[in-house]
Amino acid sequence: MDSAGQDINLNSPNKGLLSDSMTDVPVDTAVAAQTPAVEGLTEAEEEELRAELAKVEEEIVTLRQVLAAKERHCAELKRKLGLSALEGLKQNLSRSWHDVQVSNAYVKTSEKLGEWNEKVTQSDLYKKTQETLSQAGQKTSAALSTVGSAISRKLGDMRNSATFKSFEDRVGNIKSKVVGGRENGTENPPSPTGSGARPLPDHTPF
């Protein structure tokens, strides 16, 4: 009996080796390719889609190569013109912001915000709030005006009072005495020793 027959023998200790080795055999890809990947597609449609997919992938690779070459050329031109990376970043940000502003999502969002703003400003709650704030501002202004008038009136009453006039007269008398003394030539204060303008004795050495 040959080795294959010994392996197939149920009483052989190597009876599991044949089945295990068969699991490693690759499946025929040609047979698998004949089965439609998506239910409902015919083989012709699947072949057409696969061909189109391969063509698109090839175009993507080509476009990436072209884009990389353009970016290198752009960087070389910027280097020759002396443009820094910061200026390039500013230009990219400005271009990106412009693209955002002209995008459909940004335009729709702006229109929606404008509609909400119009609805809010035209609502009864917003109008009542505006009226309440306006009334509160008017009341505050009136209260401040009243306080200012009361303070002015109090100051006027104080100036017309006998106490304030008496104090004003005393200040006027003191001012008159000081001014009169200066006009009479007594601007110099008296000597603390009481000697007046008498000159100091001359100490002649022996």
Residue frames as qw, qx, qy, qz and C-alpha x, y, z in Angstrom:
[[0.000, 0.891, 0.454, 0.000, 0.00, 0.00, 0.00],
 [0.417, 0.482, -0.023, 0.770, 1.38, 3.42, -0.94],
 [0.199, -0.105, -0.442, 0.868, 1.68, 6.47, 1.35],
 [0.361, -0.158, -0.164, -0.904, -1.55, 8.01, 0.09],
 [0.683, -0.282, -0.604, -0.298, -3.42, 4.86, 1.03],
 [0.510, -0.198, -0.639, 0.541, -1.83, 4.85, 4.46],
 [0.018, -0.011, 0.223, -0.975, -2.93, 8.45, 5.07],
 [0.538, -0.196, -0.331, -0.750, -6.49, 7.67, 4.03],
 [0.559, -0.194, -0.800, 0.101, -6.59, 4.68, 6.35],
 [0.462, -0.738, -0.122, -0.476, -8.80, 5.56, 9.31],
 [0.857, -0.476, -0.105, 0.166, -6.60, 3.56, 11.65],
 [0.651, 0.330, -0.127, 0.672, -3.49, 5.46, 10.61],
 [0.386, -0.615, -0.308, 0.615, -2.10, 8.05, 13.09],
 [0.153, -0.227, 0.261, 0.926, -1.71, 10.48, 10.14],
 [0.195, 0.554, 0.789, 0.182, -5.38, 10.41, 9.20],
 [0.017, 0.888, 0.337, -0.312, -5.87, 14.20, 9.80],
 [0.354, -0.450, 0.328, 0.751, -2.92, 15.43, 7.78],
 [0.269, 0.284, 0.689, 0.610, -4.58, 15.13, 4.40],
 [0.040, -0.822, -0.554, -0.124, -7.65, 17.22, 5.32],
 [0.327, -0.806, -0.060, 0.490, -5.53, 19.89, 7.01],
 [0.377, -0.258, 0.470, 0.755, -3.25, 20.23, 4.01],
 [0.217, 0.510, 0.689, 0.467, -6.19, 20.64, 1.67],
 [0.105, -0.889, -0.392, 0.215, -7.36, 23.77, 3.51],
 [0.314, -0.642, 0.225, 0.663, -4.22, 25.61, 2.40],
 [0.424, 0.251, 0.645, 0.585, -4.93, 25.16, -1.29],
 [0.114, 0.318, 0.021, -0.941, -5.87, 28.59, -2.81],
 [0.526, 0.561, 0.587, -0.254, -9.28, 28.96, -4.38],
 [0.444, 0.280, 0.528, 0.668, -9.32, 29.46, -8.13],
 [0.024, 0.465, 0.153, -0.872, -9.78, 33.21, -8.62],
 [0.175, 0.036, -0.608, -0.773, -11.14, 32.73, -12.11],
 [0.271, -0.426, -0.855, -0.120, -14.02, 30.74, -10.74],
 [0.187, -0.580, -0.512, 0.605, -14.68, 33.35, -8.06],
 [0.002, 0.305, -0.182, -0.935, -14.57, 36.15, -10.63],
 [0.152, -0.230, -0.773, -0.572, -17.31, 34.52, -12.63],
 [0.219, -0.615, -0.728, 0.208, -19.72, 35.02, -9.70],
 [0.040, 0.759, 0.194, 0.621, -21.35, 38.49, -9.80],
 [0.285, 0.075, -0.529, 0.796, -20.10, 40.75, -6.98],
 [0.320, 0.113, 0.325, -0.883, -23.48, 42.47, -6.61],
 [0.334, 0.356, 0.871, -0.054, -26.73, 40.64, -6.90],
 [0.399, 0.784, 0.359, -0.313, -28.68, 41.72, -9.96],
 [0.135, 0.767, -0.440, -0.446, -25.63, 42.49, -12.16],
 [0.941, 0.337, 0.040, -0.004, -24.89, 40.46, -15.19],
 [0.786, -0.219, 0.219, 0.536, -21.35, 39.38, -16.09],
 [0.450, 0.549, 0.263, 0.653, -21.21, 41.96, -18.87],
 [0.204, -0.912, -0.101, -0.341, -22.28, 44.78, -16.57],
 [0.725, -0.644, 0.110, 0.220, -19.77, 43.71, -13.95],
 [0.730, 0.079, 0.252, 0.631, -16.96, 43.62, -16.52],
 [0.224, 0.745, 0.223, 0.588, -17.92, 47.07, -17.74],
 [0.429, -0.889, -0.020, -0.161, -17.95, 48.49, -14.20],
 [0.800, -0.414, 0.173, 0.398, -14.59, 46.90, -13.41],
 [0.600, 0.350, 0.248, 0.675, -13.08, 48.39, -16.55],
 [0.025, -0.857, -0.149, -0.493, -14.46, 51.83, -15.70],
 [0.651, -0.756, 0.029, 0.064, -13.15, 51.52, -12.12],
 [0.789, -0.135, 0.199, 0.566, -9.67, 50.67, -13.36],
 [0.385, 0.594, 0.235, 0.667, -9.75, 53.64, -15.74],
 [0.281, -0.899, -0.095, -0.321, -10.84, 56.05, -12.97],
 [0.760, -0.585, 0.099, 0.264, -8.13, 54.77, -10.61],
 [0.695, 0.147, 0.231, 0.665, -5.54, 55.25, -13.34],
 [0.135, 0.769, 0.192, 0.594, -6.75, 58.82, -13.92],
 [0.531, -0.843, -0.046, -0.063, -6.55, 59.53, -10.18],
 [0.789, -0.315, 0.166, 0.501, -2.91, 58.39, -10.10],
 [0.501, 0.427, 0.265, 0.705, -2.13, 60.54, -13.13],
 [0.128, -0.873, -0.176, -0.436, -3.81, 63.59, -11.60],
 [0.677, -0.714, 0.020, 0.178, -1.88, 63.12, -8.36],
 [0.723, -0.052, 0.220, 0.653, 1.37, 63.04, -10.29],
 [0.259, 0.639, 0.271, 0.672, 0.41, 66.16, -12.22],
 [0.384, -0.885, -0.149, -0.217, -0.62, 67.93, -8.99],
 [0.753, -0.512, 0.079, 0.405, 2.66, 67.05, -7.30],
 [0.584, 0.211, 0.259, 0.740, 4.58, 68.42, -10.29],
 [0.004, 0.792, 0.260, 0.552, 2.51, 71.63, -10.24],
 [0.572, -0.815, -0.089, 0.029, 3.11, 72.08, -6.51],
 [0.735, -0.269, 0.156, 0.603, 6.86, 71.69, -6.99],
 [0.380, 0.460, 0.302, 0.743, 6.80, 74.21, -9.82],
 [0.246, -0.871, -0.244, -0.349, 4.74, 76.63, -7.70],
 [0.687, -0.669, -0.007, 0.284, 7.19, 76.31, -4.78],
 [0.653, 0.018, 0.228, 0.722, 10.09, 77.00, -7.14],
 [0.148, 0.680, 0.298, 0.653, 8.39, 80.14, -8.49],
 [0.460, -0.865, -0.159, -0.124, 7.69, 81.39, -4.96],
 [0.749, -0.428, 0.075, 0.501, 11.31, 80.80, -3.99],
 [0.498, 0.273, 0.267, 0.779, 12.52, 82.82, -6.99],
 [0.082, -0.761, -0.272, -0.584, 10.08, 85.65, -6.17],
 [0.182, 0.261, -0.563, 0.763, 11.18, 85.68, -2.52],
 [0.629, -0.431, -0.150, -0.629, 7.74, 84.84, -1.17],
 [0.111, -0.328, 0.829, -0.439, 7.88, 83.38, 2.33],
 [0.229, -0.237, -0.943, -0.045, 5.89, 80.44, 3.64],
 [0.040, 0.440, 0.582, -0.683, 3.86, 82.82, 5.84],
 [0.313, 0.368, -0.180, -0.857, 2.67, 84.82, 2.85],
 [0.349, 0.030, -0.835, -0.424, 1.74, 81.61, 1.10],
 [0.133, -0.329, -0.879, 0.319, -0.21, 80.53, 4.15],
 [0.182, 0.440, 0.279, -0.834, -2.05, 83.89, 4.19],
 [0.371, 0.251, -0.496, -0.744, -2.95, 83.49, 0.53],
 [0.302, -0.113, -0.936, -0.141, -4.18, 79.95, 1.12],
 [0.025, -0.402, -0.726, 0.557, -6.28, 81.06, 4.08],
 [0.268, 0.410, 0.006, -0.872, -7.72, 83.97, 2.13],
 [0.386, 0.138, -0.706, -0.578, -8.53, 81.69, -0.79],
 [0.220, -0.223, -0.942, 0.121, -10.08, 79.12, 1.54],
 [0.099, 0.435, 0.526, -0.724, -12.22, 81.77, 3.24],
 [0.356, 0.327, -0.289, -0.826, -13.36, 83.05, -0.14],
 [0.353, -0.008, -0.878, -0.323, -14.27, 79.50, -1.13],
 [0.091, -0.334, -0.841, 0.416, -16.24, 79.13, 2.10],
 [0.200, 0.414, 0.229, -0.858, -18.11, 82.39, 1.50],
 [0.466, 0.295, -0.423, -0.719, -19.19, 81.41, -1.99],
 [0.091, -0.016, -0.995, -0.030, -20.07, 77.85, -0.99],
 [0.456, -0.411, -0.552, -0.563, -23.70, 76.80, -0.98],
 [0.568, -0.448, -0.631, 0.281, -23.59, 75.82, 2.70],
 [0.277, -0.223, -0.247, 0.901, -22.33, 79.29, 3.74],
 [0.196, -0.166, -0.312, -0.915, -24.89, 81.09, 1.58],
 [0.545, -0.440, -0.639, -0.316, -27.73, 78.96, 2.90],
 [0.515, -0.397, -0.550, 0.524, -26.55, 79.47, 6.49],
 [0.116, -0.082, -0.067, 0.988, -26.40, 83.25, 6.00],
 [0.368, -0.285, -0.452, -0.761, -29.87, 83.28, 4.53],
 [0.591, -0.447, -0.671, -0.005, -31.20, 81.17, 7.39],
 [0.397, -0.311, -0.415, 0.757, -29.60, 83.46, 9.98],
 [0.073, -0.069, -0.147, -0.984, -31.13, 86.47, 8.24],
 [0.500, -0.393, -0.584, -0.504, -34.55, 84.85, 8.35],
 [0.575, -0.435, -0.611, 0.326, -34.14, 84.04, 12.06],
 [0.250, -0.154, -0.215, 0.932, -33.01, 87.59, 12.80],
 [0.260, -0.218, -0.323, -0.883, -36.02, 89.01, 11.00],
 [0.587, -0.436, -0.644, -0.224, -38.36, 86.66, 12.85],
 [0.511, -0.350, -0.522, 0.586, -36.81, 87.56, 16.21],
 [0.112, -0.078, -0.072, 0.988, -36.94, 91.32, 15.62],
 [0.390, -0.221, -0.394, -0.802, -40.55, 91.12, 14.43],
 [0.466, -0.339, -0.814, 0.076, -41.71, 88.94, 17.32],
 [0.396, -0.799, -0.220, -0.395, -43.94, 90.34, 20.08],
 [0.782, -0.517, -0.141, 0.318, -41.50, 89.26, 22.80],
 [0.583, 0.090, 0.063, 0.805, -38.65, 91.20, 21.18],
 [0.014, -0.635, -0.226, -0.738, -40.83, 94.33, 20.80],
 [0.600, -0.750, -0.229, -0.157, -41.98, 94.13, 24.42],
 [0.772, -0.324, -0.080, 0.541, -38.40, 93.75, 25.58],
 [0.385, 0.324, 0.134, 0.854, -37.35, 96.79, 23.55],
 [0.268, -0.736, -0.245, -0.571, -40.22, 98.84, 24.99],
 [0.738, -0.632, -0.208, 0.116, -39.34, 97.75, 28.54],
 [0.684, -0.121, -0.006, 0.719, -35.68, 98.69, 28.09],
 [0.170, 0.514, 0.203, 0.816, -36.66, 102.04, 26.57],
 [0.468, -0.769, -0.244, -0.361, -38.99, 102.82, 29.47],
 [0.784, -0.482, -0.144, 0.365, -36.32, 101.81, 31.98],
 [0.542, 0.139, 0.067, 0.826, -33.82, 104.12, 30.27],
 [0.083, -0.661, -0.229, -0.710, -36.26, 107.02, 30.34],
 [0.649, -0.720, -0.224, -0.103, -37.01, 106.45, 34.03],
 [0.762, -0.265, -0.079, 0.585, -33.30, 106.32, 34.83],
 [0.335, 0.361, 0.130, 0.861, -32.65, 109.56, 32.96],
 [0.326, -0.738, -0.248, -0.537, -35.56, 111.25, 34.76],
 [0.758, -0.598, -0.204, 0.164, -34.29, 110.03, 38.15],
 [0.654, -0.063, -0.010, 0.754, -30.76, 111.33, 37.46],
 [0.096, 0.546, 0.200, 0.808, -32.17, 114.67, 36.32],
 [0.532, -0.751, -0.265, -0.287, -34.23, 114.92, 39.50],
 [0.778, -0.433, -0.135, 0.434, -31.21, 114.15, 41.67],
 [0.491, 0.189, 0.083, 0.846, -29.14, 116.76, 39.83],
 [0.150, -0.682, -0.239, -0.675, -31.85, 119.40, 40.28],
 [0.682, -0.689, -0.243, -0.027, -32.14, 118.60, 43.99],
 [0.726, -0.231, -0.070, 0.644, -28.36, 118.94, 44.47],
 [0.270, 0.398, 0.156, 0.863, -28.31, 122.28, 42.63],
 [0.379, -0.739, -0.270, -0.486, -31.20, 123.54, 44.72],
 [0.762, -0.562, -0.206, 0.247, -29.46, 122.47, 47.94],
 [0.599, 0.001, 0.007, 0.801, -26.28, 124.26, 46.93],
 [0.014, 0.576, 0.223, 0.787, -28.28, 127.40, 46.15],
 [0.584, -0.735, -0.268, -0.216, -29.99, 127.25, 49.55],
 [0.768, -0.365, -0.144, 0.507, -26.63, 126.84, 51.26],
 [0.416, 0.236, 0.083, 0.874, -25.19, 129.88, 49.48],
 [0.216, -0.619, -0.222, -0.722, -28.19, 131.97, 50.51],
 [0.679, -0.572, -0.449, 0.102, -28.10, 130.79, 54.14],
 [0.241, -0.944, 0.148, -0.170, -26.90, 133.10, 56.95],
 [0.792, -0.459, 0.324, 0.240, -24.17, 130.66, 57.98],
 [0.744, 0.295, 0.314, 0.511, -22.63, 130.56, 54.52],
 [0.197, 0.883, 0.086, 0.418, -22.82, 134.39, 54.17],
 [0.499, -0.843, 0.200, -0.022, -21.16, 134.84, 57.57],
 [0.821, -0.208, 0.368, 0.384, -18.40, 132.44, 56.55],
 [0.577, 0.584, 0.274, 0.502, -18.02, 134.27, 53.23],
 [0.078, -0.963, 0.022, -0.257, -17.75, 137.62, 55.04],
 [0.672, -0.657, 0.294, 0.172, -15.05, 136.27, 57.35],
 [0.778, 0.108, 0.370, 0.496, -13.04, 134.98, 54.41],
 [0.340, 0.804, 0.194, 0.448, -13.43, 138.41, 52.73],
 [0.341, -0.929, 0.121, -0.083, -12.22, 140.23, 55.86],
 [0.765, -0.412, 0.360, 0.338, -9.17, 137.99, 56.17],
 [0.667, 0.406, 0.354, 0.516, -8.38, 138.49, 52.50],
 [0.097, 0.937, 0.098, 0.320, -8.73, 142.28, 52.87],
 [0.529, -0.810, 0.234, 0.095, -6.32, 142.34, 55.83],
 [0.786, -0.132, 0.406, 0.447, -3.74, 140.26, 53.99],
 [0.503, 0.615, 0.318, 0.518, -3.96, 142.39, 50.84],
 [0.115, -0.970, -0.035, -0.211, -3.91, 145.63, 52.85],
 [0.665, -0.647, 0.271, 0.255, -0.83, 144.55, 54.79],
 [0.727, 0.127, 0.393, 0.549, 1.06, 143.79, 51.57],
 [0.289, 0.807, 0.248, 0.452, 0.12, 147.21, 50.14],
 [0.329, -0.935, 0.088, -0.101, 1.49, 148.94, 53.27],
 [0.375, 0.685, -0.586, 0.216, 4.91, 147.31, 52.85],
 [0.511, -0.454, 0.635, -0.360, 4.60, 144.66, 55.56],
 [0.868, 0.231, -0.360, -0.252, 5.03, 141.66, 53.36],
 [0.448, 0.338, -0.754, 0.340, 8.09, 140.47, 55.34],
 [0.710, -0.548, -0.433, -0.090, 7.00, 138.59, 58.42],
 [0.294, -0.864, 0.304, -0.274, 8.22, 139.94, 61.77],
 [0.389, 0.440, -0.768, 0.254, 11.45, 138.49, 63.20],
 [0.751, -0.394, -0.526, -0.060, 10.86, 135.76, 65.76],
 [0.553, -0.141, -0.437, 0.695, 13.31, 137.48, 68.12],
 [0.119, -0.894, -0.410, 0.137, 11.35, 140.74, 68.08],
 [0.446, -0.453, 0.141, 0.759, 14.39, 142.79, 67.02],
 [0.427, 0.821, 0.139, -0.352, 12.75, 144.06, 63.88],
 [0.742, 0.632, -0.032, 0.220, 15.10, 145.12, 61.15],
 [0.317, -0.873, 0.368, 0.045, 17.98, 145.95, 63.53],
 [0.671, 0.528, -0.518, 0.051, 21.32, 144.73, 62.03],
 [0.915, -0.311, -0.180, 0.185, 23.32, 142.10, 63.83],
 [0.332, -0.878, 0.291, 0.184, 26.40, 143.33, 65.79],
 [0.684, 0.617, -0.371, 0.119, 29.72, 143.18, 63.97],
 [0.835, -0.504, 0.145, 0.169, 32.14, 140.93, 65.85],
 [0.385, 0.830, -0.387, 0.118, 35.55, 142.53, 65.20],
 [0.905, -0.097, -0.287, 0.297, 38.45, 140.20, 65.98],
 [0.487, -0.826, 0.089, 0.270, 41.03, 141.32, 68.52]]
